[in-house]
Amino acid sequence: SSAHDNLLAVGFCDGSVLLIRGELTRERHSKQKIIHSDKNPVTGLAFRHVGGQIVLFIATTDTVTAYNLTSRDARTVLDMHGCSLNCTTLSNHTQDHQFVIGRNDALYFYQPDGRGPCLAFEGDKIKVLWFRNYLVVANR
């Protein structure tokens, strides 16, 4: 893999994630494979391109996992607690492109090698997103 790969990840409610590499408009020039299988629905995906490394973060209702796509899809389970649909985002460069998930007790920040800081923030979160330099959280 190189940083110039065209990548698309599609998460499904059956817990699988399909990774497509290559030119999508030309079927014969793309490679597809299931890189993740889980019994729980996929709730969030994010690519992180930093320092020549491409990492795909995958959140399900029960786990958070990182796949280093430049190291033969090396898999690291980051957390045994996931999140609801629409409760993941990728921060911008000011927060080092961390994968952010919102759960009822807090907001959690992840790097490819593990969980980082959390912000205690109670409430039933329905949407988490990054807008410019702001983390936006919608609660019920």
N, C-alpha and C positions, 0 to 999 in steps of 0.2 A: 504494500500500500504506500501511497505517497499522499501528500497534502493536496494534490491536484485531483484526487479521485472524486467522481460524482457519487455521492452516497445518499441513500434514502432508507429510512427505517420505518417500518409499519408495525404497530403493536395491535394485538387482537384481544378480544375479550376471553378467548380460550387460553390466554397466557403466553402465546408465542409471539416472537418478534422476527419479522422477515427483514433481512438486510439485502439491499440491491446496490451493487457497485457497477459503475460504468455509465454508458450512454443510454438513458431511458427511452429515448425516441427510436432507438434501433435495438430491437430485442436481442439480436445475435451478438451485440456488443456489450451486453450486461450480464452479470452473474448474480444469481439469487440464491440465498440460503437462509434457513432458519437458524439464527444464532442463539436464541433463548427459548426455552420451554419451561413453563411453570403451570401450576394448577390454578393460579389466581390471575384475574384480568390485569392487563397492562393499563396503567393509569397515567403514565407520563414517560416521555422520551426526550433526550437532549444530546446533541453532539457538542463536544468541547475540542477545539483545535488550539493547542498551545504547545509551543516549543517543538514542533515537528511531530507531536503525538496527536492522534485522533482517538478520543474516548467517547463511547456511547453510554450514557446513563440510562438505566431502565428502572422505572418504579412500577410496582404492582400494588395491590391492596395489602400485601404482606411483606414485601422485601424491597430493598434498593440495591441495585447491582451496577457495576461499571465494567465495560468491556473495552480493553485497549485494542483498538482495531489495527494498530501498527505493530503489535506484538502477537501475531497469530490469534487474535481474538481472546487474549488472556482475560479471564473472568475473576472479578473480585466482588464478593458479597460485602456490601458496606453496612447494611442494617437488616435486622430481621423484623422490622416494622415498616410498613409502606404507607400509602396515603390514598385518598379518594381521587377520582377523576378531576382534572383541571386544577390540581393543587401542587403542580410542579412548575419550575421555571429555571432558567439559567441566568445567573447574575451577569452584569457587564464587567469590563476590565477593572473598574474601581474596586470590585469585590473578588477579583481573581477568577472570574468565570466559574463560580461554584454552582453546583446543582442544588436548588433550594426546594424543599418540600414542606407543605403545611399539614400539620396534624392538629387535633383538637387541643393538645397541651402546649404546642410550641411550633416555631419554624426552625427547621434543621438545615444546615449547610454541609455539603459534601464535596470533597476533593476526590480524584480518582483512586486514592489509596486509603480513604477512610472518612469517618464523620468528623466534621469540624465543630465550630461553635453552634449554639442554638440560642434562640430568643424566646423566652417564656412568654407566651401570648395565648391565653385561653380563648376558646370559642370554636364553634362549628364552622370551619373554613369551607367556602364553596369555590373560591378562585384565588390563585396566586399567580402574579405575573411581574415582570420587570419592565418598567417604563422609564426611559432615559436613565437617570441615576437613582430611581426610586423603586423600592419593592412595594407593590400594591397587593393588599390582601382584602378580600371581601368575605365577611362573616355573615352568618344567618342572624 
